[in-house]
Amino acid sequence: MKKTPVIFGLFFPVILFICLCTGRYPITPGQVAGLLLAPLGVENRFFSAPPDMMMIFWNVRVPRIILSVFVGAGVSTAGAVFQALFRNPLAAPDILGVTQGSGFGAALVILFLSPLALVIQTSAFAFGILAVALAYILASLSRDSSPSVLVISGIVISAIFQAGLSFIMYMANPYDQLIQIIFWTMGSFNTASWAKVRAAAPLLFSGILLITAFSWRLNLMTQGEEDARSMGIHVARWRIFYVVVSTLMVACSVTAVGNVAWIGLIVPHIARYLAGSEHRRLIPMTAVLGGLFLMVMDTVARSLMLSEIPISIVTSIFGAPFLGYLVVSAGKARFSHEPQY
């Protein structure tokens, strides 16, 4: 386990380089090396990039890969946080309704207001935050302050926004609006750009840093509220902190690329297997592994067929069998008893 970070430090650049080469417009390793060296002022006498290759590489492929890394890292980190907060191995980043709220907000704008990307993204982000706020308000009306009440509130709010989304899809024009809404709910990096990278990457990176910096408190909160209080942890205050930061990361990711399924549920389990349950090691490993995993999944989505496959279809194909593996191989230990973190 101690060698795992070193292995990933070597493995990540190799996979990144392969993803830069792969796509419907294939670029050879030598060409990629020349394209990467050119901005540094290093002349490559064996390769001169044509303008169309330069455009595709720097304006399409590179920002897309960077965005996939940050989105994968942010959503996976949020998943690890929610699994720790609610002491539930099946907790996912959308457990409080942020994904459903964002989808509803995007669909609402597509149907009634404007097809402009900026307006859709703003509405998606706002409604994602609103969904989690409503879940907290609903939970606060209960006398029980346990995490399970917040989870149930999130399920209620998620169902309401999902019903609203379904109603909007029913009303939408099937030849135009419905296609946009469905593609949004399944997620895609086909609209990735440097503008989206500049908008999403700072928030996602800051969120991961904040969670990492205060990750040691998650170790105490997984032991239960009474044990955490005995160690001087203000459980309610820190739960709000972790939920707010994680929700902002998920809302930012959904706003940028739409819904990305399974990443936040599956990747923390893999990271826990590799790095252990100590969150000061688990959170960085989850972020790196999530970025790597989604980068590979997006490369498959844009390369496997002539038309691009929505990212959630690809992640579901790989994620669902892995969850089945968890149930079969570790079900008695992980799902029948109190989860071990």
MIVOZA-301414 format. One record per residue (C-alpha): z, x, y; residue in three letters. Coordinates in steps of 0.25 Angstrom, whole numbers, always signed. Layout:
BEGIN
pz=Z	px=X	py=Y	type=ala
...
***
This chain:
BEGIN
pz=+0	px=+0	py=+0	type=met
pz=+3	px=+12	py=+10	type=lys
pz=-12	px=+16	py=+8	type=lys
pz=-17	px=+3	py=+11	type=thr
pz=-18	px=+5	py=+27	type=pro
pz=-25	px=+18	py=+25	type=val
pz=-35	px=+12	py=+15	type=ile
pz=-38	px=+1	py=+25	type=phe
pz=-40	px=+11	py=+36	type=gly
pz=-51	px=+17	py=+28	type=leu
pz=-56	px=+4	py=+22	type=phe
pz=-58	px=-4	py=+35	type=phe
pz=-68	px=+6	py=+42	type=pro
pz=-77	px=+6	py=+29	type=val
pz=-77	px=-9	py=+28	type=ile
pz=-80	px=-10	py=+43	type=leu
pz=-91	px=-1	py=+42	type=phe
pz=-97	px=-9	py=+31	type=ile
pz=-96	px=-22	py=+39	type=cys
pz=-103	px=-15	py=+51	type=leu
pz=-115	px=-12	py=+41	type=cys
pz=-115	px=-26	py=+34	type=thr
pz=-122	px=-38	py=+39	type=gly
pz=-135	px=-46	py=+40	type=arg
pz=-140	px=-35	py=+49	type=tyr
pz=-136	px=-23	py=+40	type=pro
pz=-133	px=-10	py=+47	type=ile
pz=-132	px=+3	py=+39	type=thr
pz=-120	px=+12	py=+39	type=pro
pz=-127	px=+23	py=+46	type=gly
pz=-132	px=+13	py=+57	type=gln
pz=-118	px=+7	py=+58	type=val
pz=-113	px=+22	py=+60	type=ala
pz=-123	px=+24	py=+71	type=gly
pz=-120	px=+11	py=+78	type=leu
pz=-105	px=+14	py=+78	type=leu
pz=-108	px=+28	py=+83	type=leu
pz=-118	px=+25	py=+94	type=ala
pz=-107	px=+19	py=+104	type=pro
pz=-99	px=+32	py=+102	type=leu
pz=-111	px=+40	py=+107	type=gly
pz=-113	px=+47	py=+94	type=val
pz=-128	px=+48	py=+91	type=glu
pz=-133	px=+44	py=+78	type=asn
pz=-147	px=+51	py=+76	type=arg
pz=-149	px=+44	py=+63	type=phe
pz=-148	px=+30	py=+68	type=phe
pz=-152	px=+23	py=+81	type=ser
pz=-148	px=+8	py=+81	type=ala
pz=-158	px=-2	py=+85	type=pro
pz=-154	px=-12	py=+96	type=pro
pz=-153	px=-24	py=+86	type=asp
pz=-143	px=-16	py=+77	type=met
pz=-135	px=-12	py=+89	type=met
pz=-134	px=-26	py=+94	type=met
pz=-130	px=-32	py=+80	type=ile
pz=-120	px=-21	py=+77	type=phe
pz=-112	px=-20	py=+90	type=trp
pz=-114	px=-34	py=+95	type=asn
pz=-113	px=-42	py=+82	type=val
pz=-107	px=-34	py=+70	type=arg
pz=-97	px=-26	py=+77	type=val
pz=-90	px=-37	py=+85	type=pro
pz=-90	px=-46	py=+73	type=arg
pz=-84	px=-36	py=+64	type=ile
pz=-73	px=-33	py=+74	type=ile
pz=-70	px=-48	py=+76	type=leu
pz=-69	px=-50	py=+61	type=ser
pz=-59	px=-39	py=+60	type=val
pz=-50	px=-44	py=+71	type=phe
pz=-51	px=-59	py=+67	type=val
pz=-48	px=-55	py=+52	type=gly
pz=-36	px=-46	py=+57	type=ala
pz=-31	px=-57	py=+66	type=gly
pz=-32	px=-69	py=+56	type=val
pz=-26	px=-61	py=+45	type=ser
pz=-14	px=-56	py=+53	type=thr
pz=-12	px=-70	py=+57	type=ala
pz=-12	px=-74	py=+42	type=gly
pz=-2	px=-64	py=+39	type=ala
pz=+7	px=-68	py=+50	type=val
pz=+7	px=-83	py=+46	type=phe
pz=+9	px=-80	py=+31	type=gln
pz=+22	px=-72	py=+36	type=ala
pz=+27	px=-82	py=+46	type=leu
pz=+26	px=-94	py=+36	type=phe
pz=+29	px=-86	py=+24	type=arg
pz=+17	px=-92	py=+17	type=asn
pz=+6	px=-84	py=+10	type=pro
pz=-4	px=-95	py=+13	type=leu
pz=-2	px=-96	py=+28	type=ala
pz=-15	px=-93	py=+35	type=ala
pz=-18	px=-91	py=+50	type=pro
pz=-22	px=-105	py=+52	type=asp
pz=-9	px=-111	py=+46	type=ile
pz=-5	px=-116	py=+60	type=leu
pz=-19	px=-122	py=+63	type=gly
pz=-25	px=-112	py=+72	type=val
pz=-38	px=-112	py=+64	type=thr
pz=-39	px=-127	py=+64	type=gln
pz=-36	px=-128	py=+79	type=gly
pz=-46	px=-117	py=+82	type=ser
pz=-57	px=-124	py=+74	type=gly
pz=-54	px=-137	py=+81	type=phe
pz=-54	px=-131	py=+94	type=gly
pz=-68	px=-125	py=+92	type=ala
pz=-74	px=-137	py=+85	type=ala
pz=-69	px=-146	py=+97	type=leu
pz=-76	px=-137	py=+107	type=val
pz=-89	px=-137	py=+99	type=ile
pz=-89	px=-152	py=+97	type=leu
pz=-85	px=-156	py=+111	type=phe
pz=-86	px=-145	py=+121	type=leu
pz=-95	px=-133	py=+120	type=ser
pz=-101	px=-124	py=+110	type=pro
pz=-98	px=-111	py=+118	type=leu
pz=-91	px=-101	py=+110	type=ala
pz=-80	px=-98	py=+120	type=leu
pz=-76	px=-112	py=+122	type=val
pz=-75	px=-114	py=+107	type=ile
pz=-67	px=-102	py=+105	type=gln
pz=-58	px=-105	py=+116	type=thr
pz=-55	px=-119	py=+110	type=ser
pz=-53	px=-114	py=+96	type=ala
pz=-43	px=-104	py=+101	type=phe
pz=-35	px=-114	py=+110	type=ala
pz=-35	px=-125	py=+98	type=phe
pz=-31	px=-114	py=+88	type=gly
pz=-19	px=-111	py=+97	type=ile
pz=-16	px=-126	py=+100	type=leu
pz=-16	px=-129	py=+85	type=ala
pz=-5	px=-118	py=+82	type=val
pz=+3	px=-123	py=+95	type=ala
pz=+3	px=-137	py=+89	type=leu
pz=+8	px=-133	py=+76	type=ala
pz=+19	px=-126	py=+83	type=tyr
pz=+22	px=-138	py=+91	type=ile
pz=+22	px=-147	py=+79	type=leu
pz=+31	px=-137	py=+71	type=ala
pz=+41	px=-137	py=+83	type=ser
pz=+43	px=-152	py=+82	type=leu
pz=+50	px=-150	py=+68	type=ser
pz=+64	px=-146	py=+66	type=arg
pz=+60	px=-136	py=+55	type=asp
pz=+56	px=-123	py=+61	type=ser
pz=+51	px=-117	py=+48	type=ser
pz=+37	px=-111	py=+47	type=pro
pz=+33	px=-122	py=+37	type=ser
pz=+34	px=-132	py=+48	type=val
pz=+25	px=-124	py=+57	type=leu
pz=+15	px=-122	py=+45	type=val
pz=+15	px=-138	py=+43	type=ile
pz=+13	px=-140	py=+58	type=ser
pz=+1	px=-130	py=+57	type=gly
pz=-5	px=-138	py=+45	type=ile
pz=-4	px=-151	py=+53	type=val
pz=-10	px=-145	py=+65	type=ile
pz=-21	px=-139	py=+57	type=ser
pz=-24	px=-152	py=+50	type=ala
pz=-25	px=-159	py=+64	type=ile
pz=-35	px=-148	py=+69	type=phe
pz=-43	px=-148	py=+56	type=gln
pz=-45	px=-163	py=+57	type=ala
pz=-49	px=-162	py=+71	type=gly
pz=-59	px=-151	py=+67	type=leu
pz=-64	px=-159	py=+56	type=ser
pz=-66	px=-171	py=+65	type=phe
pz=-74	px=-162	py=+75	type=ile
pz=-83	px=-157	py=+64	type=met
pz=-85	px=-172	py=+60	type=tyr
pz=-90	px=-175	py=+74	type=met
pz=-98	px=-162	py=+77	type=ala
pz=-113	px=-161	py=+77	type=asn
pz=-116	px=-156	py=+63	type=pro
pz=-129	px=-148	py=+68	type=tyr
pz=-122	px=-141	py=+78	type=asp
pz=-107	px=-143	py=+81	type=gln
pz=-102	px=-144	py=+67	type=leu
pz=-109	px=-131	py=+63	type=ile
pz=-102	px=-124	py=+74	type=gln
pz=-88	px=-130	py=+70	type=ile
pz=-90	px=-127	py=+55	type=ile
pz=-94	px=-113	py=+58	type=phe
pz=-82	px=-111	py=+67	type=trp
pz=-72	px=-116	py=+57	type=thr
pz=-78	px=-107	py=+46	type=met
pz=-78	px=-95	py=+55	type=gly
pz=-88	px=-84	py=+59	type=ser
pz=-90	px=-71	py=+66	type=phe
pz=-104	px=-73	py=+69	type=asn
pz=-101	px=-75	py=+84	type=thr
pz=-93	px=-62	py=+85	type=ala
pz=-95	px=-54	py=+97	type=ser
pz=-88	px=-44	py=+106	type=trp
pz=-83	px=-55	py=+115	type=ala
pz=-76	px=-61	py=+103	type=lys
pz=-70	px=-48	py=+99	type=val
pz=-65	px=-45	py=+113	type=arg
pz=-59	px=-59	py=+113	type=ala
pz=-53	px=-59	py=+99	type=ala
pz=-49	px=-45	py=+95	type=ala
pz=-39	px=-42	py=+106	type=pro
pz=-31	px=-55	py=+103	type=leu
pz=-32	px=-52	py=+88	type=leu
pz=-28	px=-38	py=+89	type=phe
pz=-16	px=-41	py=+98	type=ser
pz=-12	px=-51	py=+88	type=gly
pz=-12	px=-42	py=+76	type=ile
pz=-5	px=-31	py=+84	type=leu
pz=+6	px=-41	py=+88	type=leu
pz=+8	px=-46	py=+74	type=ile
pz=+8	px=-32	py=+69	type=thr
pz=+18	px=-28	py=+79	type=ala
pz=+28	px=-39	py=+75	type=phe
pz=+24	px=-40	py=+61	type=ser
pz=+38	px=-35	py=+56	type=trp
pz=+44	px=-48	py=+60	type=arg
pz=+35	px=-55	py=+50	type=leu
pz=+42	px=-48	py=+39	type=asn
pz=+55	px=-55	py=+43	type=leu
pz=+49	px=-68	py=+46	type=met
pz=+43	px=-69	py=+32	type=thr
pz=+58	px=-68	py=+26	type=gln
pz=+61	px=-82	py=+32	type=gly
pz=+67	px=-87	py=+46	type=glu
pz=+81	px=-85	py=+43	type=glu
pz=+79	px=-70	py=+38	type=asp
pz=+70	px=-68	py=+50	type=ala
pz=+81	px=-73	py=+60	type=arg
pz=+92	px=-65	py=+53	type=ser
pz=+83	px=-53	py=+57	type=met
pz=+83	px=-57	py=+71	type=gly
pz=+69	px=-63	py=+71	type=ile
pz=+66	px=-75	py=+80	type=his
pz=+58	px=-82	py=+70	type=val
pz=+52	px=-94	py=+78	type=ala
pz=+48	px=-84	py=+90	type=arg
pz=+41	px=-74	py=+81	type=trp
pz=+34	px=-85	py=+73	type=arg
pz=+28	px=-90	py=+86	type=ile
pz=+24	px=-76	py=+89	type=phe
pz=+17	px=-74	py=+76	type=tyr
pz=+11	px=-87	py=+76	type=val
pz=+5	px=-86	py=+90	type=val
pz=-1	px=-72	py=+88	type=val
pz=-7	px=-76	py=+75	type=ser
pz=-12	px=-89	py=+80	type=thr
pz=-19	px=-82	py=+92	type=leu
pz=-25	px=-72	py=+82	type=met
pz=-31	px=-83	py=+73	type=val
pz=-35	px=-92	py=+85	type=ala
pz=-42	px=-80	py=+91	type=cys
pz=-49	px=-77	py=+78	type=ser
pz=-53	px=-92	py=+75	type=val
pz=-58	px=-93	py=+90	type=thr
pz=-67	px=-80	py=+88	type=ala
pz=-73	px=-83	py=+74	type=val
pz=-68	px=-97	py=+69	type=gly
pz=-60	px=-99	py=+56	type=asn
pz=-58	px=-87	py=+47	type=val
pz=-52	px=-92	py=+34	type=ala
pz=-43	px=-85	py=+24	type=trp
pz=-42	px=-72	py=+31	type=ile
pz=-28	px=-75	py=+37	type=gly
pz=-23	px=-80	py=+23	type=leu
pz=-29	px=-70	py=+13	type=ile
pz=-29	px=-56	py=+21	type=val
pz=-13	px=-56	py=+23	type=pro
pz=-11	px=-57	py=+8	type=his
pz=-21	px=-46	py=+5	type=ile
pz=-14	px=-37	py=+16	type=ala
pz=+0	px=-41	py=+10	type=arg
pz=-5	px=-36	py=-3	type=tyr
pz=-10	px=-23	py=+3	type=leu
pz=+1	px=-20	py=+14	type=ala
pz=+13	px=-28	py=+9	type=gly
pz=+21	px=-39	py=+16	type=ser
pz=+27	px=-30	py=+27	type=glu
pz=+21	px=-36	py=+39	type=his
pz=+20	px=-23	py=+47	type=arg
pz=+10	px=-18	py=+36	type=arg
pz=+5	px=-32	py=+33	type=leu
pz=+0	px=-36	py=+46	type=ile
pz=-9	px=-24	py=+49	type=pro
pz=-14	px=-24	py=+35	type=met
pz=-18	px=-39	py=+37	type=thr
pz=-25	px=-37	py=+50	type=ala
pz=-33	px=-25	py=+44	type=val
pz=-36	px=-32	py=+31	type=leu
pz=-40	px=-45	py=+39	type=gly
pz=-50	px=-38	py=+48	type=gly
pz=-56	px=-31	py=+36	type=leu
pz=-57	px=-43	py=+28	type=phe
pz=-63	px=-52	py=+38	type=leu
pz=-73	px=-41	py=+43	type=met
pz=-78	px=-41	py=+28	type=val
pz=-78	px=-56	py=+27	type=met
pz=-87	px=-57	py=+40	type=asp
pz=-96	px=-46	py=+35	type=thr
pz=-98	px=-54	py=+22	type=val
pz=-100	px=-67	py=+30	type=ala
pz=-111	px=-61	py=+39	type=arg
pz=-118	px=-53	py=+28	type=ser
pz=-118	px=-61	py=+15	type=leu
pz=-128	px=-72	py=+19	type=met
pz=-140	px=-73	py=+29	type=leu
pz=-131	px=-84	py=+37	type=ser
pz=-117	px=-80	py=+41	type=glu
pz=-106	px=-86	py=+32	type=ile
pz=-94	px=-91	py=+40	type=pro
pz=-82	px=-82	py=+38	type=ile
pz=-72	px=-92	py=+33	type=ser
pz=-82	px=-94	py=+21	type=ile
pz=-82	px=-79	py=+17	type=val
pz=-67	px=-78	py=+19	type=thr
pz=-64	px=-90	py=+11	type=ser
pz=-73	px=-85	py=-1	type=ile
pz=-64	px=-72	py=-1	type=phe
pz=-51	px=-78	py=+3	type=gly
pz=-50	px=-90	py=-6	type=ala
pz=-51	px=-82	py=-19	type=pro
pz=-41	px=-72	py=-14	type=phe
pz=-31	px=-83	py=-11	type=leu
pz=-34	px=-89	py=-25	type=gly
pz=-31	px=-75	py=-30	type=tyr
pz=-17	px=-75	py=-23	type=leu
pz=-14	px=-88	py=-29	type=val
pz=-17	px=-84	py=-43	type=val
pz=-12	px=-70	py=-43	type=ser
pz=+0	px=-71	py=-34	type=ala
pz=+3	px=-86	py=-33	type=gly
pz=+16	px=-86	py=-40	type=lys
pz=+22	px=-76	py=-32	type=ala
pz=+15	px=-79	py=-18	type=arg
pz=+14	px=-94	py=-18	type=phe
pz=+25	px=-100	py=-27	type=ser
pz=+36	px=-92	py=-21	type=his
pz=+40	px=-87	py=-7	type=glu
pz=+29	px=-78	py=-2	type=pro
pz=+32	px=-63	py=-2	type=gln
pz=+29	px=-56	py=+11	type=tyr
***
